[in-house]
Amino acid sequence: MNQITFLKLFFALLACALPLGAQNAAVDVDRVKFNSLRNDWIQMEIELSCNGNPAPDARNDKFVEKIGVKAYIAYERDASAGEFDYYTSEVEIVIMERNDKNNVYFYLPGKIVERDRLKKEPDYYYVEITVDGESQTPQTDAMSRNISNAEVLNSFISRADSDGSVNEHLLMPIYLVSGTDLGRVSNLPTFLRRDNL
């Protein structure tokens, strides 16, 4: 088998193993970036773009509503034991219009970063997008490169949900952060804040 045939076969199998970037995704994750801020805070920046609403019963196909953005991150705590610290947080965007580009930001406090000697970028991360409560197909740009297939992704999400409760509320959305430099922030969407409901 020549190298080109092997590569075609490899990428075809990869596409079957983890269907990423669905063509009818209402919202795309264009990029996930981690930034170091003053006083050791870490900013997670998620760049989103809206493709419009593919639902046949959409009120208006130019608008997507009730967009959930859930961040999962994991830092290795003990390499020999394979132990990780998991952090999760989520927000809901009220509405986006086709061709909108918005950014969502989450923050990990500097004292946590300093205490646990965390590096800027976590060992694993994933950003789950839901629309009206329905999960979109996982997208390549929404996850760390070491999440190689659906089995690894599902295991990571399951561990983060079960083991992350000890760190609940430590990874915070931008609207809950105060008393520190928020870093470079742009193109914020309109959030639905359920913490006050």
DAGI-V340593 format. One record per residue. N is the residue number from 1. RES is the residue in three letters. PHI is phi in whole degrees, -180 to 180 (* if undefined). PSI is psi as a letter, one per 40 degrees, with the letter a starting at -180 (NA if undefined). D_LAST is the distance of its C-alpha to the last C-alpha in Angstrom with 2 decimals. Layout:
[[N & RES & PHI & PSI & D_LAST] [N & RES & PHI & PSI & D_LAST]]
This chain:
[[1 & MET & * & h & 60.70] [2 & ASN & -79 & i & 60.47] [3 & GLN & -64 & d & 57.61] [4 & ILE & -66 & d & 56.16] [5 & THR & -63 & d & 56.11] [6 & PHE & -61 & d & 54.50] [7 & LEU & -63 & d & 51.73] [8 & LYS & -62 & d & 51.09] [9 & LEU & -64 & d & 50.95] [10 & PHE & -59 & d & 48.67] [11 & PHE & -70 & d & 46.10] [12 & ALA & -66 & d & 46.31] [13 & LEU & -66 & d & 45.64] [14 & LEU & -62 & d & 42.76] [15 & ALA & -64 & d & 41.19] [16 & CYS & -73 & d & 41.59] [17 & ALA & -70 & d & 40.21] [18 & LEU & -141 & g & 36.96] [19 & PRO & -70 & h & 36.18] [20 & LEU & -106 & i & 34.54] [21 & GLY & 61 & f & 33.48] [22 & ALA & -55 & h & 33.38] [23 & GLN & -66 & d & 35.03] [24 & ASN & -102 & f & 32.42] [25 & ALA & -64 & h & 29.41] [26 & ALA & -73 & d & 26.92] [27 & VAL & -133 & h & 25.88] [28 & ASP & -102 & i & 28.31] [29 & VAL & -91 & h & 27.92] [30 & ASP & -84 & d & 30.80] [31 & ARG & -167 & i & 30.84] [32 & VAL & -123 & h & 29.25] [33 & LYS & -135 & i & 30.51] [34 & PHE & -114 & h & 30.24] [35 & ASN & -125 & h & 31.07] [36 & SER & -87 & h & 32.17] [37 & LEU & -116 & i & 30.88] [38 & ARG & -57 & i & 32.08] [39 & ASN & 61 & f & 31.80] [40 & ASP & 70 & e & 31.76] [41 & TRP & -65 & i & 28.22] [42 & ILE & -115 & h & 27.98] [43 & GLN & -106 & h & 26.17] [44 & MET & -103 & h & 25.58] [45 & GLU & -109 & h & 25.92] [46 & ILE & -118 & h & 25.31] [47 & GLU & -96 & h & 26.99] [48 & LEU & -119 & i & 25.93] [49 & SER & -136 & i & 27.76] [50 & CYS & -104 & h & 27.00] [51 & ASN & -102 & e & 29.77] [52 & GLY & 98 & i & 28.38] [53 & ASN & -98 & h & 27.17] [54 & PRO & -82 & e & 29.81] [55 & ALA & -66 & h & 28.28] [56 & PRO & -63 & d & 30.83] [57 & ASP & -101 & f & 28.27] [58 & ALA & -62 & i & 26.36] [59 & ARG & -62 & d & 25.56] [60 & ASN & -154 & h & 27.33] [61 & ASP & -69 & e & 28.87] [62 & LYS & -84 & e & 28.39] [63 & PHE & -120 & h & 24.58] [64 & VAL & -118 & h & 22.41] [65 & GLU & -120 & i & 18.72] [66 & LYS & 53 & g & 15.89] [67 & ILE & -95 & h & 17.79] [68 & GLY & -92 & h & 16.82] [69 & VAL & -127 & h & 18.69] [70 & LYS & -116 & h & 19.18] [71 & ALA & -99 & h & 21.69] [72 & TYR & -122 & h & 24.02] [73 & ILE & -135 & i & 26.63] [74 & ALA & -142 & h & 29.38] [75 & TYR & -116 & h & 31.94] [76 & GLU & -68 & h & 35.10] [77 & ARG & -96 & d & 35.46] [78 & ASP & -140 & h & 38.81] [79 & ALA & -63 & d & 40.96] [80 & SER & -67 & d & 43.54] [81 & ALA & -96 & e & 41.04] [82 & GLY & 66 & f & 38.88] [83 & GLU & -99 & i & 35.74] [84 & PHE & -130 & i & 32.69] [85 & ASP & -100 & h & 29.53] [86 & TYR & -108 & i & 26.58] [87 & TYR & -135 & h & 23.39] [88 & THR & -135 & i & 20.56] [89 & SER & -161 & i & 17.44] [90 & GLU & -146 & i & 15.61] [91 & VAL & -135 & i & 13.88] [92 & GLU & -124 & h & 13.34] [93 & ILE & -92 & h & 15.47] [94 & VAL & -64 & d & 14.85] [95 & ILE & -162 & i & 18.61] [96 & MET & -134 & i & 22.05] [97 & GLU & -107 & i & 25.40] [98 & ARG & -47 & h & 28.66] [99 & ASN & 75 & e & 30.35] [100 & ASP & -65 & i & 27.28] [101 & LYS & -126 & h & 27.33] [102 & ASN & -129 & i & 24.23] [103 & ASN & -119 & h & 23.77] [104 & VAL & -117 & h & 20.99] [105 & TYR & -125 & h & 21.45] [106 & PHE & -123 & i & 20.74] [107 & TYR & -133 & h & 22.35] [108 & LEU & -111 & h & 24.13] [109 & PRO & -60 & i & 24.97] [110 & GLY & -60 & d & 28.66] [111 & LYS & -67 & d & 29.31] [112 & ILE & -68 & d & 28.30] [113 & VAL & -60 & d & 30.52] [114 & GLU & -68 & d & 33.30] [115 & ARG & -58 & d & 33.14] [116 & ASP & -95 & e & 33.36] [117 & ARG & 52 & f & 35.61] [118 & LEU & -80 & h & 33.55] [119 & LYS & -80 & i & 35.12] [120 & LYS & -60 & d & 33.35] [121 & GLU & -99 & h & 33.02] [122 & PRO & -68 & i & 31.86] [123 & ASP & -70 & d & 34.25] [124 & TYR & -137 & i & 31.96] [125 & TYR & -153 & i & 28.95] [126 & TYR & -155 & i & 27.31] [127 & VAL & -118 & h & 24.61] [128 & GLU & -94 & h & 23.26] [129 & ILE & -111 & h & 22.23] [130 & THR & -122 & i & 20.55] [131 & VAL & -127 & h & 20.40] [132 & ASP & 53 & f & 18.35] [133 & GLY & 85 & e & 18.24] [134 & GLU & -98 & h & 22.02] [135 & SER & -68 & h & 23.56] [136 & GLN & -82 & i & 26.13] [137 & THR & -61 & h & 29.51] [138 & PRO & -56 & i & 29.74] [139 & GLN & -116 & i & 31.31] [140 & THR & -55 & d & 33.98] [141 & ASP & -73 & e & 32.51] [142 & ALA & -97 & e & 29.21] [143 & MET & -142 & i & 30.94] [144 & SER & -68 & i & 33.47] [145 & ARG & -64 & d & 37.08] [146 & ASN & -82 & e & 37.72] [147 & ILE & -91 & g & 35.49] [148 & SER & -93 & e & 38.46] [149 & ASN & -160 & i & 37.49] [150 & ALA & -64 & d & 34.93] [151 & GLU & -64 & d & 35.95] [152 & VAL & -64 & d & 35.31] [153 & LEU & -61 & d & 31.93] [154 & ASN & -63 & d & 30.82] [155 & SER & -65 & d & 32.16] [156 & PHE & -62 & d & 30.34] [157 & ILE & -62 & d & 26.92] [158 & SER & -62 & d & 27.64] [159 & ARG & -66 & d & 28.74] [160 & ALA & -64 & d & 25.81] [161 & ASP & -68 & d & 23.33] [162 & SER & -83 & d & 25.46] [163 & ASP & -93 & e & 26.82] [164 & GLY & -83 & e & 23.99] [165 & SER & -63 & d & 21.88] [166 & VAL & -65 & d & 24.04] [167 & ASN & -109 & f & 22.77] [168 & GLU & -56 & h & 19.08] [169 & HIS & 75 & e & 16.99] [170 & LEU & -79 & d & 20.34] [171 & LEU & -86 & h & 20.30] [172 & MET & -115 & i & 17.66] [173 & PRO & -70 & i & 16.51] [174 & ILE & -53 & d & 17.92] [175 & TYR & -76 & e & 14.89] [176 & LEU & -106 & e & 14.67] [177 & VAL & -95 & h & 18.45] [178 & SER & -147 & i & 20.24] [179 & GLY & 77 & e & 23.76] [180 & THR & -149 & i & 25.61] [181 & ASP & -70 & h & 27.22] [182 & LEU & -85 & e & 25.06] [183 & GLY & 76 & a & 28.27] [184 & ARG & -73 & h & 29.06] [185 & VAL & -130 & h & 25.97] [186 & SER & -152 & i & 26.31] [187 & ASN & 53 & f & 24.97] [188 & LEU & -71 & i & 21.24] [189 & PRO & -83 & i & 19.27] [190 & THR & -89 & h & 16.19] [191 & PHE & -96 & i & 13.17] [192 & LEU & -97 & h & 9.88] [193 & ARG & -93 & h & 7.60] [194 & ARG & -89 & e & 5.06] [195 & ASP & -67 & e & 5.68] [196 & ASN & -101 & e & 3.81] [197 & LEU & -89 & NA & 0.00]]
